[in-house]
Amino acid sequence: MQVSVSILAEIPEDLHESLKAFLETHPAWDQDRLYAAALSLFLLQNGHNQGDRTPSRVYLDTLFNYAH
């Protein structure tokens, strides 16, 4: 069973406006899905724990909208 954790983050207002505009034009995406994709891609690109495949799995699952 996939467990989710809620987070609270402050982002620049301009970025938030861009996020809202994206979500308004891409109904298949929501804020949680976008954050999960962005965070997992960041961890992949920055070499987080090379042996851990969790960021890869989360990124691909989120990108292709696989249900957990």
FENNOR-V10719 format. One record per pair of residues at least 24 apart in sequence whose ideal C-beta (glycine too) atoms are under 7 Angstrom apart, sorted by the first residue. I is the first residue (numbers start at 1). J is the second residue. D is the distance in whole Angstrom. If there is no record, write none. Layout:
i={I;I}
j={J;J}
d={D;D}
//
This chain:
i={2;28;33;36;37;37}
j={68;65;62;62;62;63}
d={4;7;6;5;4;6}
//
